[in-house]
């Protein structure tokens, strides 16, 4: 059952990373910069990692449901 919870967390985190990478940047870096903005490469990298999180999350959910 814990694999489903982890899968859901990864899936939702991946969706956030893919659709709103600027929010992820704010969560991670807003406290250590003053008036800064994320670079385009950071936003692309965050979207790519988000896709991997989505895939891993779906895989965990499917494997747990098919047991």
Chimera marker file (.cmm) of the C-alpha trace (Angstrom):
<marker_set name="trace">
<marker id="1" x="0.000" y="0.000" z="0.000" r="1" g="1" b="0" radius="0.5"/>
<marker id="2" x="2.884" y="2.377" z="0.645" r="1" g="1" b="0" radius="0.5"/>
<marker id="3" x="3.969" y="2.092" z="-2.996" r="1" g="1" b="0" radius="0.5"/>
<marker id="4" x="0.645" y="3.600" z="-4.042" r="1" g="1" b="0" radius="0.5"/>
<marker id="5" x="1.151" y="6.565" z="-1.706" r="1" g="1" b="0" radius="0.5"/>
<marker id="6" x="4.708" y="7.090" z="-2.950" r="1" g="1" b="0" radius="0.5"/>
<marker id="7" x="3.510" y="6.744" z="-6.533" r="1" g="1" b="0" radius="0.5"/>
<marker id="8" x="0.782" y="9.332" z="-6.013" r="1" g="1" b="0" radius="0.5"/>
<marker id="9" x="3.232" y="11.751" z="-4.381" r="1" g="1" b="0" radius="0.5"/>
<marker id="10" x="5.721" y="11.320" z="-7.236" r="1" g="1" b="0" radius="0.5"/>
<marker id="11" x="2.962" y="11.687" z="-9.835" r="1" g="1" b="0" radius="0.5"/>
<marker id="12" x="1.581" y="14.877" z="-8.282" r="1" g="1" b="0" radius="0.5"/>
<marker id="13" x="5.067" y="16.283" z="-7.759" r="1" g="1" b="0" radius="0.5"/>
<marker id="14" x="5.889" y="15.508" z="-11.375" r="1" g="1" b="0" radius="0.5"/>
<marker id="15" x="2.760" y="17.275" z="-12.570" r="1" g="1" b="0" radius="0.5"/>
<marker id="16" x="3.716" y="20.334" z="-10.533" r="1" g="1" b="0" radius="0.5"/>
<marker id="17" x="7.265" y="20.234" z="-11.885" r="1" g="1" b="0" radius="0.5"/>
<marker id="18" x="6.075" y="19.906" z="-15.475" r="1" g="1" b="0" radius="0.5"/>
<marker id="19" x="3.237" y="22.413" z="-15.524" r="1" g="1" b="0" radius="0.5"/>
<marker id="20" x="4.496" y="24.946" z="-12.961" r="1" g="1" b="0" radius="0.5"/>
<marker id="21" x="8.327" y="24.812" z="-12.819" r="1" g="1" b="0" radius="0.5"/>
<marker id="22" x="8.389" y="28.445" z="-11.705" r="1" g="1" b="0" radius="0.5"/>
<marker id="23" x="6.549" y="27.493" z="-8.507" r="1" g="1" b="0" radius="0.5"/>
<marker id="24" x="9.114" y="24.758" z="-7.861" r="1" g="1" b="0" radius="0.5"/>
<marker id="25" x="11.842" y="27.378" z="-8.291" r="1" g="1" b="0" radius="0.5"/>
<marker id="26" x="10.087" y="29.662" z="-5.816" r="1" g="1" b="0" radius="0.5"/>
<marker id="27" x="9.814" y="26.864" z="-3.261" r="1" g="1" b="0" radius="0.5"/>
<marker id="28" x="13.482" y="25.930" z="-3.625" r="1" g="1" b="0" radius="0.5"/>
<marker id="29" x="15.255" y="29.234" z="-4.226" r="1" g="1" b="0" radius="0.5"/>
<marker id="30" x="13.151" y="32.252" z="-3.311" r="1" g="1" b="0" radius="0.5"/>
<marker id="31" x="14.632" y="32.429" z="0.162" r="1" g="1" b="0" radius="0.5"/>
<marker id="32" x="18.250" y="32.658" z="-1.066" r="1" g="1" b="0" radius="0.5"/>
<marker id="33" x="17.823" y="35.175" z="-3.906" r="1" g="1" b="0" radius="0.5"/>
<marker id="34" x="16.595" y="38.721" z="-3.997" r="1" g="1" b="0" radius="0.5"/>
<marker id="35" x="14.573" y="39.611" z="-7.086" r="1" g="1" b="0" radius="0.5"/>
<marker id="36" x="16.053" y="36.767" z="-9.117" r="1" g="1" b="0" radius="0.5"/>
<marker id="37" x="14.289" y="34.731" z="-11.751" r="1" g="1" b="0" radius="0.5"/>
<marker id="38" x="14.832" y="31.131" z="-12.847" r="1" g="1" b="0" radius="0.5"/>
<marker id="39" x="16.813" y="30.602" z="-16.030" r="1" g="1" b="0" radius="0.5"/>
<marker id="40" x="15.290" y="28.947" z="-19.079" r="1" g="1" b="0" radius="0.5"/>
<marker id="41" x="17.616" y="25.970" z="-18.653" r="1" g="1" b="0" radius="0.5"/>
<marker id="42" x="16.414" y="25.484" z="-15.060" r="1" g="1" b="0" radius="0.5"/>
<marker id="43" x="12.786" y="25.510" z="-16.194" r="1" g="1" b="0" radius="0.5"/>
<marker id="44" x="13.501" y="22.960" z="-18.957" r="1" g="1" b="0" radius="0.5"/>
<marker id="45" x="15.473" y="20.734" z="-16.580" r="1" g="1" b="0" radius="0.5"/>
<marker id="46" x="12.650" y="20.861" z="-14.021" r="1" g="1" b="0" radius="0.5"/>
<marker id="47" x="10.118" y="19.856" z="-16.681" r="1" g="1" b="0" radius="0.5"/>
<marker id="48" x="12.286" y="16.899" z="-17.756" r="1" g="1" b="0" radius="0.5"/>
<marker id="49" x="12.647" y="15.692" z="-14.169" r="1" g="1" b="0" radius="0.5"/>
<marker id="50" x="8.904" y="16.165" z="-13.741" r="1" g="1" b="0" radius="0.5"/>
<marker id="51" x="8.235" y="13.816" z="-16.661" r="1" g="1" b="0" radius="0.5"/>
<marker id="52" x="10.442" y="11.173" z="-15.040" r="1" g="1" b="0" radius="0.5"/>
<marker id="53" x="8.581" y="11.595" z="-11.745" r="1" g="1" b="0" radius="0.5"/>
<marker id="54" x="5.254" y="11.180" z="-13.544" r="1" g="1" b="0" radius="0.5"/>
<marker id="55" x="6.445" y="7.992" z="-15.264" r="1" g="1" b="0" radius="0.5"/>
<marker id="56" x="7.877" y="6.493" z="-12.072" r="1" g="1" b="0" radius="0.5"/>
<marker id="57" x="4.750" y="7.443" z="-10.117" r="1" g="1" b="0" radius="0.5"/>
<marker id="58" x="2.458" y="5.798" z="-12.661" r="1" g="1" b="0" radius="0.5"/>
<marker id="59" x="4.675" y="2.706" z="-12.746" r="1" g="1" b="0" radius="0.5"/>
<marker id="60" x="4.568" y="2.372" z="-8.957" r="1" g="1" b="0" radius="0.5"/>
<marker id="61" x="0.802" y="2.756" z="-8.869" r="1" g="1" b="0" radius="0.5"/>
<marker id="62" x="0.260" y="0.228" z="-11.671" r="1" g="1" b="0" radius="0.5"/>
<marker id="63" x="2.625" y="-2.364" z="-10.207" r="1" g="1" b="0" radius="0.5"/>
<marker id="64" x="0.985" y="-2.081" z="-6.805" r="1" g="1" b="0" radius="0.5"/>
<marker id="65" x="-2.538" y="-2.375" z="-8.237" r="1" g="1" b="0" radius="0.5"/>
<marker id="66" x="-1.674" y="-5.432" z="-10.340" r="1" g="1" b="0" radius="0.5"/>
<marker id="67" x="-0.247" y="-7.439" z="-7.420" r="1" g="1" b="0" radius="0.5"/>
<link id1="1" id2="2" r="1" g="1" b="0" radius="0.2"/>
<link id1="2" id2="3" r="1" g="1" b="0" radius="0.2"/>
<link id1="3" id2="4" r="1" g="1" b="0" radius="0.2"/>
<link id1="4" id2="5" r="1" g="1" b="0" radius="0.2"/>
<link id1="5" id2="6" r="1" g="1" b="0" radius="0.2"/>
<link id1="6" id2="7" r="1" g="1" b="0" radius="0.2"/>
<link id1="7" id2="8" r="1" g="1" b="0" radius="0.2"/>
<link id1="8" id2="9" r="1" g="1" b="0" radius="0.2"/>
<link id1="9" id2="10" r="1" g="1" b="0" radius="0.2"/>
<link id1="10" id2="11" r="1" g="1" b="0" radius="0.2"/>
<link id1="11" id2="12" r="1" g="1" b="0" radius="0.2"/>
<link id1="12" id2="13" r="1" g="1" b="0" radius="0.2"/>
<link id1="13" id2="14" r="1" g="1" b="0" radius="0.2"/>
<link id1="14" id2="15" r="1" g="1" b="0" radius="0.2"/>
<link id1="15" id2="16" r="1" g="1" b="0" radius="0.2"/>
<link id1="16" id2="17" r="1" g="1" b="0" radius="0.2"/>
<link id1="17" id2="18" r="1" g="1" b="0" radius="0.2"/>
<link id1="18" id2="19" r="1" g="1" b="0" radius="0.2"/>
<link id1="19" id2="20" r="1" g="1" b="0" radius="0.2"/>
<link id1="20" id2="21" r="1" g="1" b="0" radius="0.2"/>
<link id1="21" id2="22" r="1" g="1" b="0" radius="0.2"/>
<link id1="22" id2="23" r="1" g="1" b="0" radius="0.2"/>
<link id1="23" id2="24" r="1" g="1" b="0" radius="0.2"/>
<link id1="24" id2="25" r="1" g="1" b="0" radius="0.2"/>
<link id1="25" id2="26" r="1" g="1" b="0" radius="0.2"/>
<link id1="26" id2="27" r="1" g="1" b="0" radius="0.2"/>
<link id1="27" id2="28" r="1" g="1" b="0" radius="0.2"/>
<link id1="28" id2="29" r="1" g="1" b="0" radius="0.2"/>
<link id1="29" id2="30" r="1" g="1" b="0" radius="0.2"/>
<link id1="30" id2="31" r="1" g="1" b="0" radius="0.2"/>
<link id1="31" id2="32" r="1" g="1" b="0" radius="0.2"/>
<link id1="32" id2="33" r="1" g="1" b="0" radius="0.2"/>
<link id1="33" id2="34" r="1" g="1" b="0" radius="0.2"/>
<link id1="34" id2="35" r="1" g="1" b="0" radius="0.2"/>
<link id1="35" id2="36" r="1" g="1" b="0" radius="0.2"/>
<link id1="36" id2="37" r="1" g="1" b="0" radius="0.2"/>
<link id1="37" id2="38" r="1" g="1" b="0" radius="0.2"/>
<link id1="38" id2="39" r="1" g="1" b="0" radius="0.2"/>
<link id1="39" id2="40" r="1" g="1" b="0" radius="0.2"/>
<link id1="40" id2="41" r="1" g="1" b="0" radius="0.2"/>
<link id1="41" id2="42" r="1" g="1" b="0" radius="0.2"/>
<link id1="42" id2="43" r="1" g="1" b="0" radius="0.2"/>
<link id1="43" id2="44" r="1" g="1" b="0" radius="0.2"/>
<link id1="44" id2="45" r="1" g="1" b="0" radius="0.2"/>
<link id1="45" id2="46" r="1" g="1" b="0" radius="0.2"/>
<link id1="46" id2="47" r="1" g="1" b="0" radius="0.2"/>
<link id1="47" id2="48" r="1" g="1" b="0" radius="0.2"/>
<link id1="48" id2="49" r="1" g="1" b="0" radius="0.2"/>
<link id1="49" id2="50" r="1" g="1" b="0" radius="0.2"/>
<link id1="50" id2="51" r="1" g="1" b="0" radius="0.2"/>
<link id1="51" id2="52" r="1" g="1" b="0" radius="0.2"/>
<link id1="52" id2="53" r="1" g="1" b="0" radius="0.2"/>
<link id1="53" id2="54" r="1" g="1" b="0" radius="0.2"/>
<link id1="54" id2="55" r="1" g="1" b="0" radius="0.2"/>
<link id1="55" id2="56" r="1" g="1" b="0" radius="0.2"/>
<link id1="56" id2="57" r="1" g="1" b="0" radius="0.2"/>
<link id1="57" id2="58" r="1" g="1" b="0" radius="0.2"/>
<link id1="58" id2="59" r="1" g="1" b="0" radius="0.2"/>
<link id1="59" id2="60" r="1" g="1" b="0" radius="0.2"/>
<link id1="60" id2="61" r="1" g="1" b="0" radius="0.2"/>
<link id1="61" id2="62" r="1" g="1" b="0" radius="0.2"/>
<link id1="62" id2="63" r="1" g="1" b="0" radius="0.2"/>
<link id1="63" id2="64" r="1" g="1" b="0" radius="0.2"/>
<link id1="64" id2="65" r="1" g="1" b="0" radius="0.2"/>
<link id1="65" id2="66" r="1" g="1" b="0" radius="0.2"/>
<link id1="66" id2="67" r="1" g="1" b="0" radius="0.2"/>
</marker_set>
